[in-house]
Amino acid sequence: MDGVHDLGGLQGFGPVVTEDGELTHHDTWELRVQAIAMTVGGGTVRPWIERIEPSRYLAASYYERWLLAAEHAVTERNVVPADELARRRDVLAGADQPLPRHDDVVLRASMDTFMTSVHPMPPATDPRLNVGDVVRVVRMRTTAQNRCPRYVRGAIGRIESVCGDDRVPGARDLTDVVYTVEFHSADLWGAGTEPPFSVLVDLFEDYLELVEEAA
């Protein structure tokens, strides 16, 4: 999340338009692509999204990025060779070619259940931090996958809640405690023309240090 694929908190990309923010999608293909990407991604899609070439990533819509991630996953795992994927893309681009259809009632029901089910995070087994603790986000520069937005690195916040244990990105068998940390907008971006507000960010324990310990 240190490249173009992590633009949270950065300026220069225009306003965030939210008139239809309650919609999960606009076209039926979008959720289908999301389900495909989650299926072929091996439990996580982020590593495949980060393989998208930066200019292509910026030009793509949200669900187009899921499609590109799925293509990266199936070709790099040799589920579908790159030349075969290109051939099928050319075939489907033909104006007179009907779209292939495959109905699998059992698979459809399974995916419907997966995509609409809530999977609660397990409770934290051994949290080092407590609600109310003042913490500083560790400054980091890494090429490894992480879930720490750049705009909070080095910032001081307060533990708002202990969420539970979650799998560490890129480490299938390693878990860490996740906390919700509250930051003040002025501490992140300085004073602005709008009233100050709170920013809540979910962060792994490994990204945090007690202010007292840091001092």
N, C-alpha and C positions, 0 to 999 in steps of 0.2 A: 504494500500500500504506500510505497514511497514514490511512485511514478505518476504518470498522467491518470492512472486508474483510481487515484485517491485525490479528489479535488475539493473535499469538504472543507469549508471555512475559507476558501480562497476567493479573491475578488476578480472581477473582470469577465465573468461568464453570464452576466445579465441577471434579471430578476428571476426568482423562483415562482413560477405560475402554478397556482393550486386550485383553480376554479373547479377542476374535476378530481381533486385529490382523494376523494372517497372511492373512486373507481379502481378496481383491481386490474382492469385491462380494457382495451377498446375493440379488439378484434379477437375472434375465436382462436386464431393461430398462435396468439401470444402465450396463452396459458399452456397450449400444447407444446410449444417450444420450451417453456420453462420446465415442464414435466420431463421432456426428453433430456434436457441438460442435467437435471438432478439425477436422472436414472443413469446416464452414461458417465457422469462426472465422478462417480465413486464416492458419493456422500458429501462432496464439497465442490462448488463451482468456481470459487474465487481463483484458484491457481490457473484455471483455464481462461478465465476472463483476463487475467493479467498477461496472458500470452498474445492478446490482441494488439496489433501494431497501433501505436499511439494515435496517428492521424485517422485511422479507421475507427478506433474506439470513440474519438470525439465526434465523428460524423454519424455514428450509429445511434439509433434510438435504444431505449432501455431493453426491450425484448430482442432487438437485433443483436445485442451483446450476448444474450443468452444463447441465441442461435450460433453465433461465432464461437462461443465457448464450447458448445456441443460439438461443433466441427473439429475444433482443436483436440477435444478429448477422444473422439472416435478415430481420428487419423494418427495421433501420437500413440495410441494403444493398439493401432493396426486392426481395429474392429472393422473399419472401412478404409481401405487404402486411399491415399490422397488422389491418385489418378482416377479411381473409381468414383469418388465423391465428385470430382470435377466433371466426369462423364455424365453422371446422373443430373448434375446441375444444368448442364447443357441441354440434356433431353427435356427437362422440365421447363426450360426457357422457351422451348418451341411453342409457337402459338396454337398449334393443332393437337398438342399432346394432352391427353386427359390425365388428371392427377391420380396417382395410384391410391388405392383405398384398401385398408386392411381392418377388419372388425374383430376385436378380441374382447368379448363381454367380460371375461374374468379379469383380464389385465386392466380394462377400463375401470371396473369397479374398484380394483386395488389402488389404482392411481387416484381415483376420486376420493377414496378414504384417506390416502396419504396426504393429498394436497389440502384437505379440509379438516384434518385432525390437529389438535393441539398436543404438542409434546413438551410437557413441563420440564424445566431444568431441575435436575436432582439437587436436594439441599446441600449446602456447603458442608463438607465433612470436617475441615480443620482450618477455618478462616483465621488469618493472622491479624486482620484489621477489623475494627468495629464501627458501627454507625456513629457518626459524629467525629471520627478521627480526621485530622487535617493531614492531607497527603500531597506530595508533589509527584507529577508524572515524570518518569525517567526520560531523559533525552536519549534518543537512539537514532542511529543511521544504519540501516541494515538492508541487505538484499533478500533476507528471508521473509516469508509471509508473516504478516502480523496484522493485528486489528486495532492498532493505536493510531488515531488520526494525528496528522502532523500538527494541527493547530492547538492541541492540548499538551504537547510535549514540553516539559519544563514548567507547566502551569501548576498553580496550587489550587486545590479544591477540597471538598469535604465529603466523606463517605455518606451517601444518602440512604443506601440500602445494600444488604448482602443478597445477591441474586441466587447463587448456587454454584455448583461445579459444572464446567463445560469443557469440551475437548479443545485442546490447544491447536490452533491452525497449523496444518502441515505435520502434525504428530498424532496419528490415529489412536495410540494407546496412552497418551498423556493428557491429564486434565489439570485444570487450575481454577481457583476461585474467581468468580466474576462479581464485581461490585458496580453499583451505579454511583457515579461521582458527580457532585454538583459544582459547577464553576460559575463565576460571575462574568457576564459578557465583557465588562470593561477590562477584566484581567486577561481576556483572550485577545480582544481586538482594540482595546482602548475605548475612550469615551466617544460616543457618536451623537447623532442628532435625535435618535429615538431613545426612549426611556431605557434604563438598564434592565436586564432580564437574566434569568438563570438558564444554564445549559446543562443538561443531564447526559452523561456519556457512560456507557457500559464498558468497563475496562478490566482486564485480567490483573490478578494480584501481582504478577511478575513485572507489570508496568509501573507499579506504585511503590513509593517509599514514604514512611512517616516523616513529617517535617522535622520532628525532634531528632530522628535518626539521621536525616540528611544533614542537619546542622552539626 
